[in-house]
Amino acid sequence: MNNKRGFTLFELLISISIIGIMTALAIVSFSSAQKKARNSRRIQDMNAISKAAELYYGANNSTYPTTFAVGISWPNVLEAIPMDPKGVGYTTPTTLTTTDYCICAYMEGQNGNSTTQNCTFTAAGVKQWYCVKNQQ
């Protein structure tokens, strides 16, 4: 009698293939969840910047800040403009003045041009943007 124990080469190949497919599906699912989390963070950042700009407007003789660069602070209103989750700054599509502002964030994994309740921004290529604009 031949009592060989173990797996055949074919059984090992099938097992490795199944593990590879499951790993690939997990990576794709995780990547999608990361994009959604970064987009959610961008929306929160944009809304926080908008609220801070409105507070600045009220505290500074009805003028908006003209600098929305990452790391800039507005005394008594905002400690620092946040950085985009991917390490890119947020975009200001128009020239900023003391009477208005518009600031936008690129939303990953979405197509089409965005018109939010506040302002419109269309950049080169087809992209989705989330924008906020002055309320006054």
C-alpha positions as CSV (number, residue, x, y, z in Angstrom):
1,M,0.0,0.0,0.0
2,N,1.1,3.5,-0.8
3,N,0.1,5.9,2.0
4,K,1.4,9.2,0.7
5,R,-0.1,12.1,2.5
6,G,-0.2,15.7,1.3
7,F,-1.6,17.9,-1.5
8,T,-1.2,17.4,-5.2
9,L,0.2,20.2,-7.3
10,F,-3.2,20.8,-8.8
11,E,-4.8,21.2,-5.3
12,L,-2.1,23.7,-4.3
13,L,-2.6,25.7,-7.5
14,I,-6.4,25.9,-6.9
15,S,-5.9,27.0,-3.3
16,I,-3.3,29.7,-4.2
17,S,-5.6,31.0,-7.0
18,I,-8.6,31.3,-4.6
19,I,-6.5,33.1,-2.1
20,G,-5.2,35.5,-4.8
21,I,-8.8,36.2,-6.0
22,M,-10.0,36.9,-2.5
23,T,-7.0,39.2,-1.9
24,A,-7.6,41.2,-5.1
25,L,-11.3,41.7,-4.1
26,A,-10.3,42.9,-0.6
27,I,-7.8,45.4,-2.0
28,V,-10.4,46.8,-4.5
29,S,-13.0,47.1,-1.7
30,F,-10.5,48.8,0.7
31,S,-9.4,51.3,-2.0
32,S,-13.0,52.3,-2.6
33,A,-13.6,52.8,1.1
34,Q,-10.5,55.0,1.3
35,K,-11.7,57.2,-1.5
36,K,-15.1,57.7,0.2
37,A,-13.4,58.6,3.5
38,R,-11.1,61.1,1.8
39,N,-14.1,62.7,0.0
40,S,-16.0,62.9,3.2
41,R,-13.0,64.6,4.9
42,R,-12.8,67.1,2.0
43,I,-16.5,68.1,2.4
44,Q,-16.0,68.6,6.1
45,D,-12.9,70.7,5.4
46,M,-14.8,72.9,2.9
47,N,-17.7,73.4,5.2
48,A,-15.4,74.3,8.1
49,I,-13.5,76.8,5.9
50,S,-16.7,78.3,4.8
51,K,-18.0,78.7,8.4
52,A,-14.6,80.2,9.4
53,A,-14.7,82.7,6.5
54,E,-18.2,83.8,7.6
55,L,-16.9,84.3,11.2
56,Y,-14.0,86.2,9.8
57,Y,-16.4,88.4,7.8
58,G,-18.4,89.2,10.9
59,A,-15.3,90.0,13.0
60,N,-13.4,92.0,10.4
61,N,-15.7,94.9,9.2
62,S,-17.5,92.8,6.6
63,T,-14.5,91.7,4.7
64,Y,-13.5,88.2,3.7
65,P,-9.9,86.8,4.0
66,T,-8.1,86.9,0.7
67,T,-5.7,84.1,1.4
68,F,-6.9,80.5,1.6
69,A,-3.5,78.7,1.4
70,V,-2.8,75.6,3.4
71,G,-1.5,76.4,6.9
72,I,-2.7,80.1,6.9
73,S,-4.4,81.0,10.1
74,W,-7.1,83.7,10.6
75,P,-6.7,85.0,14.2
76,N,-9.5,84.2,16.6
77,V,-11.4,82.3,13.8
78,L,-9.4,79.4,12.3
79,E,-6.1,77.9,13.5
80,A,-5.0,76.8,10.1
81,I,-6.4,76.0,6.6
82,P,-6.4,72.2,6.5
83,M,-4.5,70.1,4.0
84,D,-6.3,67.9,1.5
85,P,-6.2,64.2,2.6
86,K,-3.9,63.4,-0.4
87,G,-1.5,66.2,0.4
88,V,-2.7,68.7,-2.2
89,G,-4.0,72.1,-1.4
90,Y,-7.6,73.1,-2.1
91,T,-8.3,75.2,-5.2
92,T,-9.5,78.8,-5.5
93,P,-10.8,79.1,-9.1
94,T,-11.4,82.8,-9.0
95,T,-9.4,85.8,-7.8
96,L,-10.3,86.3,-4.2
97,T,-11.4,89.7,-3.0
98,T,-12.5,91.1,0.3
99,T,-16.2,90.9,-0.9
100,D,-16.4,87.3,-1.9
101,Y,-14.5,83.9,-2.1
102,C,-14.9,80.5,-3.7
103,I,-12.8,77.5,-2.8
104,C,-13.1,74.0,-4.2
105,A,-11.9,70.4,-3.5
106,Y,-11.5,67.7,-6.1
107,M,-13.6,64.7,-5.3
108,E,-12.0,61.3,-6.2
109,G,-13.7,58.7,-8.2
110,Q,-16.5,60.9,-9.5
111,N,-17.1,62.2,-13.0
112,G,-18.8,65.3,-14.2
113,N,-18.6,69.0,-13.4
114,S,-20.0,70.1,-10.1
115,T,-22.4,72.9,-9.3
116,T,-22.9,73.0,-5.6
117,Q,-25.3,75.2,-3.8
118,N,-22.6,77.9,-3.6
119,C,-20.4,78.1,-6.7
120,T,-19.3,76.5,-9.9
121,F,-15.9,75.3,-10.8
122,T,-14.8,73.6,-14.1
123,A,-11.2,72.7,-14.6
124,A,-9.4,71.0,-17.4
125,G,-10.7,67.5,-17.9
126,V,-13.8,66.0,-16.5
127,K,-13.7,66.0,-12.8
128,Q,-16.1,66.4,-9.8
129,W,-15.6,69.4,-7.5
130,Y,-17.1,70.3,-4.2
131,C,-17.1,74.1,-3.8
132,V,-18.1,76.6,-1.2
133,K,-18.7,80.3,-1.7
134,N,-19.4,83.4,0.5
135,Q,-22.9,83.5,2.0
136,Q,-23.1,87.3,2.1
